[in-house]
């Protein structure tokens, strides 16, 4: 086997081992709930056997030895000579964690100094401690579904399943390198740009045959784009499956009883987003456990059930993926948050009086702001919520907090399904064109100069009984323009167009000269020193070759 083949097999091993570790944790959690359950034991034994076979094939001796001893213990659990005690379950969970570390060693090449012999000894001692002594269960013949599994009964990379029914096809899957997917997505992005250029050329040339051919090309390229985007879509299950084990471990550490439910794990989003949102979700779940859910004594004193409830829900709506983390804990009070912010000197008392409840809850997303009465190694330092908010908004997502004192809190993350190609509204101010993500736009509105008023130093206008602050793009970006330009306006009474966007539940009107129209754009990251440019989240290339900057909607809130 040459080096290239070995590398390919190594990547497959790492990927499948991590998937199987998630399965092990899920099955062990089920066994912990029902120690006499047969199905979880079957799943654990089968998956552990698969990992052992894969590791043995690749020559990873540490993983092979540890999973082999786990098989021995699991076999005793299956036959009834051992019972699944809390100590043994905790020890097996620890083995799972160490197998994950050994897999990370394979992935990174960085030695983590895992003492496999010590782990095997600990596993044996835990099994010995809970051995049935005086009244061992009678040895019964093993049911057919629990007979010992041999290597020839199960393949290394998939569970044994019935063969295909004649006349029916079996779905085929193939593993792809992430780099290949990224390259394919970039090429499709270039194709979209070239398509826009060809359409511009066809308009200028006025060639009927070219226009007809482009319609067909447009249909095929659109289908290709959709198929490539689908290959980048990954179920949320890939990260959601990690959380039950994390919640279980933290609840035991905090001595809290938690009922944790997950809904919508099958929803798919772009793999890049999946990698980015894991850390924010982990932080929100830890916060719900540490700060949200009360102690058992406090819950019963307040008339609540002893067990706290945390629900993680995902759903798809209007081109977005919405993720909610909801708890029935102590909740938050907007007045207390405002008082704390005044105490810390973040806002004045006058500013606090003007804040709505929704705006008050957003204060906890400011750096170093925390309502925790004590600092723990889990949370309370005021570090985290600001990171959550900035990560979500960095890819034009929305973050909202809903809470009520004594009843619990809900944290809502609204995420675009993909980051690569989006729909945008092109707007013009002076001679400059900008793109605004369509997902952030509530509506566009034709505005006359007499409708604009001033409140203190800010320009606002009244729309449907709501006072909306205005941001002039020409002033914001220092654009010189000629007066009286009414191109693209619906009537003479329309001096401006305002594009109304929503940022954290607050509406802002972006004042522009004209609306160019909707367009499908390919997002390109800003290079070099422009990467962190304020007010812009990226750029795109139009059909005429012109570079158009994409406005960062979240940055407008601070103006």
C-alpha positions in Angstrom: 0.0 0.0 0.0 1.6 3.3 -1.0 1.5 6.5 1.0 -1.4 8.1 -0.9 -3.6 5.0 -0.4 -2.7 4.9 3.3 -3.6 8.5 3.7 -7.0 7.9 2.1 -7.7 4.9 4.4 -6.6 7.0 7.4 -9.1 9.8 6.6 -11.9 7.3 6.2 -11.0 5.7 9.5 -11.0 9.0 11.3 -14.3 10.0 9.8 -16.0 6.7 10.6 -14.5 6.4 14.0 -15.9 9.8 15.0 -19.4 8.8 13.7 -19.3 5.6 15.6 -18.2 7.3 18.8 -21.3 9.5 18.6 -23.3 6.3 18.2 -21.6 4.8 21.3 -22.4 7.8 23.4 -26.0 7.8 22.3 -26.5 4.1 23.0 -24.8 4.3 26.4 -27.1 7.2 27.4 -30.0 4.9 26.5 -28.5 2.1 28.6 -28.1 4.5 31.5 -31.8 5.3 31.4 -32.7 1.6 31.1 -29.9 -0.6 32.5 -31.9 -3.8 31.6 -32.4 -2.7 28.0 -31.3 -5.2 25.3 -31.2 -2.9 22.3 -28.7 -0.3 23.6 -26.4 -3.2 24.5 -26.7 -4.7 21.1 -25.8 -1.3 19.5 -22.9 -0.6 21.8 -21.4 -4.1 21.2 -21.8 -3.9 17.5 -20.3 -0.4 17.2 -17.4 -1.1 19.5 -16.7 -4.3 17.5 -16.7 -2.2 14.3 -14.2 0.3 15.7 -12.0 -2.5 16.9 -12.0 -4.1 13.5 -11.2 -0.8 11.8 -8.4 0.0 14.2 -6.9 -3.5 13.9 -6.9 -3.3 10.1 -5.0 0.0 10.3 -2.6 -1.2 12.9 -3.7 1.2 15.7 -2.9 -1.0 18.7 -4.0 1.3 21.5 -7.6 1.6 20.1 -7.7 -2.1 19.3 -6.6 -3.2 22.8 -9.1 -0.8 24.6 -12.1 -1.7 22.5 -11.2 -5.4 22.8 -11.4 -5.1 26.6 -14.7 -3.1 26.3 -16.1 -6.0 24.2 -15.2 -8.4 27.0 -17.1 -6.3 29.6 -20.0 -5.7 27.2 -20.3 -9.4 26.6 -20.7 -10.0 30.4 -23.4 -7.3 30.5 -25.2 -9.1 27.7 -25.0 -12.5 29.4 -26.2 -11.1 32.8 -23.0 -11.8 34.7 -22.6 -8.1 35.2 -25.1 -5.3 35.8 -24.8 -1.8 34.4 -24.0 0.0 37.5 -23.4 3.8 37.6 -19.7 3.3 38.3 -19.3 0.9 35.3 -21.2 3.2 33.0 -19.1 6.2 34.0 -15.9 4.1 33.4 -17.1 3.1 29.9 -18.0 6.7 29.1 -14.4 7.5 30.1 -13.2 4.9 27.7 -15.2 6.5 24.9 -13.5 9.8 25.7 -10.1 8.3 25.6 -10.8 6.4 22.3 -11.7 9.9 20.9 -8.4 11.2 22.1 -6.6 8.3 20.4 -8.5 9.0 17.2 -7.4 12.7 17.5 -3.8 11.4 17.8 -4.2 9.6 14.5 -5.7 12.8 12.9 -3.2 15.3 14.2 -0.1 13.2 14.9 0.1 14.9 18.3 0.7 12.4 21.1 -1.7 12.8 24.0 0.0 10.2 26.3 -3.0 8.0 26.8 -2.2 5.2 29.3 -4.1 2.4 27.5 -2.9 -0.2 30.0 -4.1 1.9 32.9 -7.5 2.4 31.3 -7.9 -1.4 30.7 -7.0 -2.1 34.3 -9.5 0.5 35.5 -12.2 -1.0 33.3 -11.4 -4.5 34.7 -11.5 -3.2 38.3 -14.9 -1.4 37.7 -16.3 -4.6 36.3 -15.0 -6.6 39.2 -16.5 -4.2 41.7 -20.0 -4.6 40.4 -19.7 -8.4 39.8 -22.7 -10.3 40.9 -21.5 -12.2 44.1 -24.0 -14.0 46.2 -26.9 -14.5 43.8 -25.5 -14.5 40.3 -28.2 -14.5 37.6 -28.8 -18.0 36.2 -27.0 -18.6 33.0 -29.5 -18.8 30.3 -29.0 -19.6 26.7 -28.4 -16.5 24.8 -31.3 -15.3 22.6 -30.6 -15.4 18.9 -30.3 -11.6 18.7 -27.6 -11.6 21.5 -25.3 -14.4 20.2 -21.7 -13.5 20.2 -20.8 -11.6 17.1 -17.7 -12.8 15.2 -15.6 -10.8 12.7 -17.1 -12.6 9.8 -20.6 -11.7 10.8 -20.1 -7.9 10.5 -18.2 -5.9 8.1 -15.6 -3.3 9.2 -17.3 -0.3 7.8 -21.0 -1.0 7.9 -23.6 -2.9 9.9 -25.0 -6.1 8.5 -28.3 -5.5 6.8 -30.6 -7.7 4.6 -29.6 -7.7 1.0 -31.5 -5.6 -1.5 -35.0 -6.7 -2.6 -35.1 -7.7 -6.3 -36.3 -4.8 -8.4 -35.3 -2.2 -5.8 -32.1 0.0 -5.9 -29.9 0.6 -2.9 -28.8 4.2 -2.3 -25.1 4.7 -2.9 -22.9 7.1 -1.0 -19.3 8.2 -1.5 -17.0 10.2 0.8 -15.4 13.3 -0.6 -12.5 15.4 0.6 -13.7 18.8 2.0 -11.1 20.5 -0.2 -12.7 19.0 -3.3 -16.1 20.3 -2.3 -14.7 23.8 -1.7 -13.0 23.8 -5.1 -16.2 22.6 -6.8 -18.2 25.4 -5.0 -15.6 28.0 -6.1 -15.9 26.8 -9.7 -19.7 27.0 -9.6 -19.3 30.5 -8.2 -17.1 31.5 -11.2 -19.7 30.0 -13.5 -22.5 32.1 -12.0 -20.3 35.2 -12.5 -19.5 34.2 -16.1 -23.2 33.6 -16.7 -24.0 37.1 -15.6 -21.3 38.5 -17.9 -22.7 36.5 -20.9 -26.2 37.8 -20.2 -24.9 41.4 -20.2 -23.1 40.7 -23.6 -26.3 39.2 -25.0 -28.3 42.3 -24.0 -25.8 44.6 -25.7 -25.4 42.5 -28.9 -29.2 42.0 -29.3 -28.5 38.5 -30.8 -31.6 36.3 -30.7 -29.7 33.0 -31.1 -27.3 33.9 -28.3 -30.1 34.9 -26.0 -31.9 31.6 -26.7 -28.8 29.6 -26.0 -28.2 31.5 -22.8 -31.7 30.6 -21.5 -30.8 26.9 -21.8 -27.3 27.6 -20.3 -29.0 29.5 -17.4 -31.3 26.6 -16.7 -28.5 24.0 -16.7 -26.1 26.2 -14.6 -28.9 26.8 -12.0 -29.5 23.1 -11.6 -25.8 22.5 -11.3 -25.5 25.2 -8.7 -28.4 23.6 -6.7 -26.9 20.2 -6.9 -23.4 21.4 -5.7 -25.0 23.3 -2.9 -26.8 20.1 -1.8 -23.4 18.3 -1.6 -22.3 20.9 0.9 -25.4 20.5 3.1 -24.9 18.4 6.2 -27.6 17.4 8.8 -27.4 19.3 12.2 -27.3 15.8 13.6 -23.6 15.8 13.1 -23.1 18.3 16.0 -26.5 17.8 17.8 -25.5 14.1 18.6 -22.6 15.4 20.8 -24.8 17.4 23.1 -26.8 14.7 25.1 -23.5 13.4 26.4 -22.3 16.9 27.3 -25.6 17.7 29.0 -25.5 14.4 30.9 -21.9 15.0 32.2 -22.5 18.7 33.2 -25.9 17.9 34.9 -24.1 15.3 37.1 -21.3 17.7 37.9 -23.8 20.4 38.9 -26.0 17.9 40.7 -29.0 18.9 38.7 -31.6 16.6 37.1 -32.1 17.5 33.4 -34.6 16.3 30.8 -32.9 17.2 27.5 -34.8 16.9 24.2 -33.7 17.5 20.6 -36.0 18.2 17.6 -35.1 18.8 14.0 -31.7 17.2 13.9 -32.3 16.2 10.3 -32.4 19.8 9.1 -29.4 20.4 6.7 -27.2 23.5 6.5 -24.0 24.4 4.8 -21.0 22.5 6.3 -19.1 25.8 6.9 -22.0 27.1 9.0 -22.1 23.8 10.9 -18.5 24.2 11.9 -19.0 27.8 13.0 -22.2 27.3 15.2 -21.0 24.5 17.3 -19.1 26.7 19.8 -22.0 29.2 20.2 -24.5 26.3 20.8 -22.2 24.7 23.4 -21.9 28.0 25.2 -25.7 28.5 25.2 -26.3 25.0 26.5 -23.8 25.3 29.3 -25.3 28.7 30.2 -28.8 27.1 30.4 -27.4 24.3 32.7 -25.3 26.5 34.9 -27.4 29.8 35.1 -30.8 28.9 33.7 -31.9 25.8 35.5 -32.3 26.1 39.2 -31.1 23.6 41.8 -33.6 20.9 42.7 -34.5 22.6 46.0 -35.1 25.9 44.4 -37.3 24.3 41.7 -39.5 22.4 44.2 -39.8 25.5 46.4 -41.0 27.5 43.3 -43.6 24.8 42.5 -41.7 23.4 39.6 -40.8 19.8 38.8 -37.6 18.5 40.2 -36.1 18.0 36.8 -35.3 21.0 34.6 -36.2 20.9 30.9 -33.9 22.0 28.1 -35.0 21.7 24.5 -32.9 22.2 21.4 -35.1 22.7 18.3 -34.2 23.3 14.7 -36.6 24.2 11.9 -36.3 25.5 8.4 -38.2 28.6 7.3 -37.9 31.1 4.4 -34.4 30.1 3.4 -33.3 30.2 7.0 -32.5 27.6 9.6 -33.8 28.7 13.0 -32.3 27.0 16.1 -33.8 27.6 19.5 -32.4 26.6 22.9 -35.2 26.8 25.5 -35.2 26.2 29.2 -37.8 26.3 32.0 -35.4 27.8 34.5 -35.3 31.0 36.5 -35.4 33.3 33.5 -34.2 36.9 33.4 -35.8 40.3 34.3 -35.2 43.2 31.9 -35.3 45.7 34.8 -32.6 43.8 36.7 -30.4 43.7 33.6 -30.8 47.4 33.0 -29.9 48.1 36.6 -26.8 46.0 36.4 -25.7 47.8 33.2 -26.2 51.2 34.9 -24.2 49.9 38.0 -21.3 48.8 35.7 -21.4 52.2 33.9 -22.3 50.6 30.5 -25.4 52.9 30.1 -26.9 55.8 32.0 -30.1 55.7 33.9 -31.8 57.9 31.2 -30.7 55.5 28.5 -31.9 52.5 30.6 -35.4 54.1 30.8 -35.6 54.3 27.0 -34.7 50.6 26.4 -37.3 48.1 25.6 -37.2 44.6 27.1 -35.8 43.1 23.9 -33.0 45.8 23.9 -32.3 45.2 27.6 -31.8 41.4 27.0 -29.3 42.4 24.2 -27.1 44.0 26.9 -26.0 40.6 28.1 -24.2 40.2 24.8 -21.9 43.1 25.6 -18.3 42.1 26.4 -17.6 41.5 30.1 -21.3 41.9 31.0 -22.6 39.1 33.3 -25.6 38.7 35.6 -23.9 35.7 37.4 -23.5 36.2 41.2 -20.5 34.0 41.3 -17.8 33.0 38.8 -17.5 29.2 38.1 -15.2 27.3 35.8 -18.2 26.9 33.5 -19.4 30.5 33.2 -19.9 33.8 34.9 -17.0 35.9 33.6 -19.0 37.8 31.0 -17.1 36.1 28.2 -19.2 34.2 25.7 -22.5 35.8 24.9 -20.7 38.6 22.9 -18.9 35.9 21.0 -22.1 34.0 20.3 -23.7 37.2 18.9 -20.7 38.2 16.8 -20.3 34.7 15.3 -24.0 34.6 14.3 -24.0 38.1 12.8 -20.7 37.5 11.0 -22.6 35.5 8.4 -25.7 37.7 8.3 -27.6 35.7 10.9 -29.9 37.0 13.6 -29.7 36.4 17.4 -32.7 37.0 19.7 -33.3 36.5 23.4 -36.7 36.0 25.0 -37.1 35.6 28.7 -39.5 35.9 31.6 -38.5 35.9 35.3 -39.4 32.6 36.9 -40.5 30.9 33.6 -37.3 30.4 31.6 -35.4 31.7 28.6 -35.3 31.1 24.9 -32.3 31.9 22.7 -33.0 32.0 19.0 -30.4 31.7 16.2 -31.5 32.5 12.7 -29.0 31.3 10.2 -28.8 31.4 6.4 -28.8 27.9 4.9 -25.7 28.6 2.8 -23.0 31.2 2.7 -21.6 30.7 -0.9 -24.3 32.1 -3.2 -27.1 34.4 -2.0 -29.9 36.6 -3.2 -29.3 40.3 -2.8 -30.9 43.6 -3.5 -28.6 45.9 -5.5 -28.9 49.6 -4.5 -27.3 52.8 -5.9 -26.1 55.9 -4.2 -24.4 58.4 -6.4 -22.4 56.4 -8.9 -21.7 53.6 -6.4 -23.6 50.3 -6.3 -23.9 48.1 -3.2 -25.5 44.8 -2.3 -27.8 44.1 0.7 -28.6 40.5 1.5 -32.2 39.9 0.7 -32.6 37.7 3.8 -32.1 40.9 6.0 -34.6 43.1 4.1 -38.1 43.6 5.5 -39.3 45.8 2.7 -38.3 48.8 0.5 -40.1 52.1 0.8 -40.3 55.2 -1.4 -39.6 58.2 0.8 -40.1 62.0 0.3 -37.8 64.5 1.9 -40.6 66.0 4.0 -41.2 62.6 5.8 -37.7 62.7 7.3 -37.5 64.2 10.8 -34.8 64.6 13.4 -34.8 63.2 17.0 -31.9 64.7 18.8 -29.1 64.2 16.2 -30.5 61.2 14.4 -32.7 61.2 11.3 -35.9 59.1 11.5 -39.1 58.6 9.6 -42.5 57.3 10.7 -43.7 54.1 8.9 -46.8 52.2 10.0 -46.8 53.9 13.4 -43.2 52.9 14.0 -40.3 55.4 14.3 -37.4 54.0 12.2 -33.9 55.5 12.3 -32.2 56.3 9.0 -28.7 55.6 7.7 -27.6 57.6 4.6 -25.2 55.5 2.6 -23.7 58.6 0.9 -22.8 60.2 4.3 -21.7 56.8 5.7 -19.2 56.1 2.9 -18.4 59.7 2.0 -19.9 59.6 -1.5 -20.2 62.8 -3.6 -23.3 62.9 -5.7 -25.3 65.3 -7.9 -28.6 66.6 -6.6 -31.9 66.0 -8.3 -31.0 62.5 -9.5 -34.5 60.8 -9.8 -33.4 57.8 -11.9 -35.3 54.7 -10.9 -37.9 56.4 -8.7 -41.5 55.7 -9.1 -42.8 59.3 -9.1 -41.7 62.9 -8.5 -42.8 62.8 -4.9 -40.2 60.1 -4.2 -36.9 61.8 -3.2 -35.3 58.6 -1.9 -35.7 54.9 -1.5 -35.2 53.4 1.9 -34.5 49.7 2.3 -35.8 48.6 5.7 -33.7 46.0 7.4 -33.9 44.2 10.8 -31.0 43.9 13.2 -31.6 42.1 16.5 -35.3 42.9 16.3 -34.7 46.6 15.6 -35.6 48.1 12.2 -33.2 50.5 10.4 -33.9 52.3 7.1 -31.0 52.5 4.6 -31.4 55.6 2.5 -30.3 55.2 -1.2 -31.0 57.0 -4.5 -32.4 54.0 -6.4 -33.0 50.3 -6.4 -31.2 48.5 -9.1 -33.0 45.2 -8.5 -32.6 41.7 -7.1 -29.6 39.6 -8.2 -28.0 36.3 -7.4 -24.5 37.0 -6.1 -21.4 35.0 -5.3 -19.8 36.1 -2.0 -16.1 36.7 -2.1 -14.1 37.3 1.1 -12.3 40.7 1.3 -8.6 40.2 0.9 -5.6 41.4 3.0 -6.1 44.5 5.2 -9.6 45.0 3.9 -10.8 41.7 5.5 -11.9 43.4 8.7 -13.2 46.6 7.0 -16.1 48.0 9.0 -19.6 48.0 7.4 -18.7 45.4 4.7 -19.0 41.6 5.0 -17.6 40.8 1.6 -17.8 41.6 -2.1 -19.1 40.2 -5.4 -18.3 40.5 -9.1 -21.1 41.6 -11.4 -21.8 40.6 -15.0 -20.1 43.8 -16.2 -16.9 42.9 -14.2 -17.5 45.6 -11.6 -16.8 44.7 -8.0 -19.7 45.5 -5.7 -19.3 45.6 -1.9 -21.8 43.7 0.4 -23.1 45.8 3.3 -22.7 44.3 6.7 -26.2 44.9 8.2 -25.2 44.1 11.8 -22.6 47.0 11.8 -25.4 49.5 11.1 -26.9 49.0 14.5 -23.9 50.8 16.2 -24.2 53.9 14.0 
